[in-house]
Amino acid sequence: MSTVVLSNPLRPALLAAARSQRAERGLTRMPVTKRIVDRFVAGESRDAALENVRELLRQNRFVTIDYLGEDTLDPAQAQHVVDEYLALIDALAQVPGRSESGCARPLEVSVKLSAFGQALPGDGHAVALNNARKVVEAAENAGVWVTFDAEDHTTTDSTLSIVRELRRDHPDTVGTVLQAYLRRTEDDCRAFAEEGARIRLCKGAYNEPETVAFRRKREVDASYLRCLRILMRGKGYPMVATHDPAMIEAAALLATAVPRGRDDFEFQMLYGIRPAEQDRLVRMGQHLRVYVPFGDQWYGYFVRRLAERPANLMFFLRSAAPGR
Ligand SMILES: Cc1cc2nc3c(=O)[nH]c(=O)nc-3n(C[C@H](O)[C@H](O)[C@H](O)COP(=O)(O)OP(=O)(O)OC[C@H]3O[C@@H](n4cnc5c(N)ncnc54)[C@H](O)[C@@H]3O)c2cc1C
């Protein structure tokens, strides 16, 4: 038994539940859940998500849109997800207010390669690469960025090799996520910063073993700061994805010290989380991008959000209590 000090003692159990089909069946049948889910998910349909996207653009925020779904083991489902991204990019090409601001593109899509078939037995890596290439080509033509999400550590090598392959032909369009809790990430930051890549740095949301990941909050935060320093001093475009006031302040101080102008990095937060802090950063003239998830496969994403913060879990349990 490890002596790991976690900020939320229920986190491992919740993250295990995020991957349990039985827990998913139970939770998605609860009548109250949908109302709570709406706080974190921008609608089940593309139209509902696009309405939220237009509103966020009106509020001078950038967006990155995620069609929810992950861990696909069915080629037809992977194709469905690719088709949905292609339709989404088509729709984004018509959205007003999408002109470039500095070097940043206000519109971005976020992709989980496990939803593109990465886990299919045999040729999953090749299927995911092929699917990702179609989406990246469409996005480049539409002036939309593509960032590949980071999933559990067993996928990291495959994901980063797909990102490097796609960056060869589309260096300005393709970026990726790196998770500060992984012990390898400092080295990955160094390599991608040297290549001048666009990197979203987050802490990491999966239940990883100590062999590959820091598990104490103090260690994860220290790793985040080391990685942030490397990215901010490097040649690429850092995307500071966190709600943590200490990390946000560190990024702002580093930007002044390096120096890095407002067009040379951005902050990112999840839809529905710390909206007042999102407002504050926009008012200060910083670029702020909101991660906008949509679709009916919200279960895994939603439970990871509950796992991040005991207050979210309490809010959910109180709403689900009998008599409400
Ligand atoms: C744009 C974006 C993209 C992401 N992409 C990925 C990805 O590809 N792969 C991946 O593994 N993870 C991803 N994440 C999730 C990330 O790894 C963390 O799990 C999540 O952001 C919480 O970490 P934190 O940096 O906000 O700090 P924490 O230390 O978790 O939280 C710091 C403070 O932020 C606030 N806060 C944090 N989370 C919440 C919440 N859920 N609700 C309300 N307040 C909260 C609280 O005030 C908390 O005290 C992404 C996060 C963002 C913002």
The ligand as a MOL file (V3000), in Angstrom:
LIG
                    3D

  0  0  0     0  0            999 V3000
M  V30 BEGIN CTAB
M  V30 COUNTS 53 58 0 0 0
M  V30 BEGIN ATOM
M  V30 1 C -7.8240 22.9010 -21.6150 0
M  V30 2 C -7.5620 21.6550 -20.8540 0
M  V30 3 C -7.2920 20.4840 -21.5220 0
M  V30 4 C -7.0110 19.3110 -20.8270 0
M  V30 5 N -6.6450 18.1930 -21.5260 0
M  V30 6 C -6.2420 17.1010 -20.8380 0
M  V30 7 C -5.7100 15.9670 -21.5200 0
M  V30 8 O -5.5920 15.9230 -22.7470 0
M  V30 9 N -5.3070 14.9050 -20.7700 0
M  V30 10 C -5.3950 14.8970 -19.3950 0
M  V30 11 O -4.9750 13.9190 -18.7690 0
M  V30 12 N -5.9180 15.9590 -18.7300 0
M  V30 13 C -6.3360 17.0360 -19.4200 0
M  V30 14 N -6.8380 18.1260 -18.7230 0
M  V30 15 C -7.1920 17.9890 -17.2750 0
M  V30 16 C -6.0010 18.2730 -16.3840 0
M  V30 17 O -5.0340 17.2670 -16.5250 0
M  V30 18 C -6.4160 18.3430 -14.9100 0
M  V30 19 O -6.9880 17.1310 -14.5210 0
M  V30 20 C -7.4030 19.4450 -14.5810 0
M  V30 21 O -7.1640 20.5840 -15.3470 0
M  V30 22 C -7.3000 19.8310 -13.1010 0
M  V30 23 O -5.9900 20.2730 -12.8130 0
M  V30 24 P -5.6220 21.8130 -12.4870 0
M  V30 25 O -4.3740 22.1450 -13.2330 0
M  V30 26 O -6.7610 22.6680 -12.7780 0
M  V30 27 O -5.1760 21.8200 -10.9660 0
M  V30 28 P -5.7400 21.1860 -9.6360 0
M  V30 29 O -4.5990 21.1070 -8.6980 0
M  V30 30 O -6.5250 19.9280 -9.9180 0
M  V30 31 O -6.7860 22.2770 -9.1710 0
M  V30 32 C -6.3960 23.5660 -8.7670 0
M  V30 33 C -7.6230 24.3930 -8.4660 0
M  V30 34 O -8.3820 24.5730 -9.6790 0
M  V30 35 C -9.7770 24.4780 -9.4200 0
M  V30 36 N -10.3230 23.2850 -10.1230 0
M  V30 37 C -9.5940 22.2680 -10.6500 0
M  V30 38 N -10.3990 21.3400 -11.2180 0
M  V30 39 C -11.6500 21.7650 -11.0150 0
M  V30 40 C -12.9190 21.2290 -11.3530 0
M  V30 41 N -13.0550 20.0680 -12.0060 0
M  V30 42 N -14.0220 21.9470 -10.9900 0
M  V30 43 C -13.8880 23.1310 -10.3330 0
M  V30 44 N -12.7050 23.6800 -9.9800 0
M  V30 45 C -11.6030 23.0170 -10.3150 0
M  V30 46 C -9.9160 24.3740 -7.9270 0
M  V30 47 O -9.9930 25.6850 -7.4090 0
M  V30 48 C -8.6260 23.7350 -7.5150 0
M  V30 49 O -8.2740 23.9870 -6.1700 0
M  V30 50 C -7.0730 19.3160 -19.4060 0
M  V30 51 C -7.3410 20.4970 -18.7150 0
M  V30 52 C -7.5640 21.6570 -19.4050 0
M  V30 53 C -7.8100 22.9160 -18.6510 0
M  V30 END ATOM
M  V30 BEGIN BOND
M  V30 1 1 1 2
M  V30 2 1 2 3
M  V30 3 2 2 52
M  V30 4 2 3 4
M  V30 5 1 4 5
M  V30 6 1 4 50
M  V30 7 2 5 6
M  V30 8 1 6 7
M  V30 9 1 6 13
M  V30 10 2 7 8
M  V30 11 1 7 9
M  V30 12 1 9 10
M  V30 13 2 10 11
M  V30 14 1 10 12
M  V30 15 2 12 13
M  V30 16 1 13 14
M  V30 17 1 14 15
M  V30 18 1 14 50
M  V30 19 1 15 16
M  V30 20 1 16 17
M  V30 21 1 16 18
M  V30 22 1 18 19
M  V30 23 1 18 20
M  V30 24 1 20 21
M  V30 25 1 20 22
M  V30 26 1 22 23
M  V30 27 1 23 24
M  V30 28 2 24 25
M  V30 29 1 24 26
M  V30 30 1 24 27
M  V30 31 1 27 28
M  V30 32 2 28 29
M  V30 33 1 28 30
M  V30 34 1 28 31
M  V30 35 1 31 32
M  V30 36 1 32 33
M  V30 37 1 33 34
M  V30 38 1 33 48
M  V30 39 1 34 35
M  V30 40 1 35 36
M  V30 41 1 35 46
M  V30 42 1 36 37
M  V30 43 1 36 45
M  V30 44 2 37 38
M  V30 45 1 38 39
M  V30 46 1 39 40
M  V30 47 2 39 45
M  V30 48 1 40 41
M  V30 49 2 40 42
M  V30 50 1 42 43
M  V30 51 2 43 44
M  V30 52 1 44 45
M  V30 53 1 46 47
M  V30 54 1 46 48
M  V30 55 1 48 49
M  V30 56 2 50 51
M  V30 57 1 51 52
M  V30 58 1 52 53
M  V30 END BOND
M  V30 END CTAB
M  END
